[in-house]
């Protein structure tokens, strides 16, 4: 594809270009290395990195004579200027799914999740900046559900956005968008359910797809970084993600739960001792 693109624009053997292509398994983001050989010319080399239209593609040109600088200028003229209409259209065509999900995530968060918190304030007459400080938390459960649904999206939204876009650039925009779909629509459903009920079973139905989307995006990033053949890189990335999952949710979570329980028992024991001492003094 790289050779045919350059040849279609009049660049090839007639310009003394020797083109070698290094494409990893992330086929949508090739890195094309174009070398112009010395051919008995001893002038110092002049490297130049040139972006190509669309996708995350660069052409690195090394020329050894002033005569060859014309080839570099030709490639630069073919490259789309940053901020041009063509560059924007190429970017939108390649990354349409991550772009669409980004807009949906932000719009839904502002128009629905945030607005729901404001709507839940009115029945309790909770004025800003107070949340639950003005009343009994047990009586504020409907408001707290709406607040937690919004805050939970804030807590995890940044991580998913970063992972999705990093995956889109280094792995595959469509794959990254699919992982974003799991999180985006799962998070929307999570908010709608959480605002009307705190049922753990119902919330897990939407929480699991959200975590799956995050794991898929991170797996895509890792597979692009691991210097192995495509299949082995994906398997290695899946193994790393699984190890993190097992460590966090099985090992560390269980240890920290025991740690907190021990500290809670110790603090409650101290409170009981203090109350007993005060009664003895009285």
QUIGIDA-V821818 format. One record per pair of residues at least 24 apart in sequence whose ideal C-beta (glycine too) atoms are under 8 Angstrom apart, sorted by the first residue. I is the first residue (numbers start at 1). J is the second residue. If there is no record, write none. Layout:
I/J
I/J
//
This chain:
1/30
2/30
2/32
5/52
6/34
9/78
10/74
11/71
11/74
11/75
11/78
15/71
15/74
16/68
16/71
17/71
24/224
24/230
25/223
25/224
25/229
25/230
25/233
25/234
26/170
26/171
26/172
26/224
27/172
28/55
28/56
28/94
28/172
28/173
28/174
29/55
29/56
29/57
29/169
29/170
29/171
29/172
29/224
30/55
30/57
31/57
31/58
32/57
32/58
32/59
32/60
33/59
33/60
34/59
34/60
34/61
34/75
35/61
35/62
36/61
36/62
36/63
36/64
36/68
36/71
37/64
38/64
41/65
41/67
41/68
46/72
48/72
48/75
48/76
50/75
50/76
50/79
51/79
51/80
51/82
52/78
52/79
52/80
53/78
53/79
53/80
53/86
53/87
53/90
54/80
54/90
54/91
54/93
54/94
55/90
55/94
56/169
56/170
94/173
95/168
95/173
96/173
96/177
97/173
97/174
97/176
97/177
97/178
97/180
97/181
98/164
98/165
98/168
98/173
98/176
98/177
98/180
100/177
101/164
101/177
101/180
101/181
101/184
102/161
102/165
104/184
105/157
105/161
105/180
105/184
105/187
108/184
108/188
109/150
109/153
109/154
109/157
112/188
112/191
113/149
113/150
113/153
113/191
114/150
116/146
116/149
116/150
116/191
116/195
117/143
117/146
117/147
117/150
119/146
120/145
120/146
120/147
120/195
141/198
145/194
145/195
145/196
145/197
145/198
146/194
146/195
148/194
149/190
149/191
149/194
149/195
150/191
152/190
152/194
153/187
153/190
153/191
156/183
156/187
156/210
156/214
157/187
159/214
160/210
160/213
160/214
160/217
163/214
163/217
163/218
163/221
164/217
166/217
166/221
167/217
167/218
167/220
167/221
167/224
170/220
170/221
170/224
170/225
171/220
171/221
171/223
171/224
172/220
175/216
175/220
176/217
176/220
178/216
179/212
179/213
179/214
179/216
179/217
179/220
180/213
180/217
181/213
182/209
182/210
182/212
182/213
182/216
183/209
183/210
183/213
183/214
184/213
185/209
186/210
186/212
186/213
215/241
215/245
//
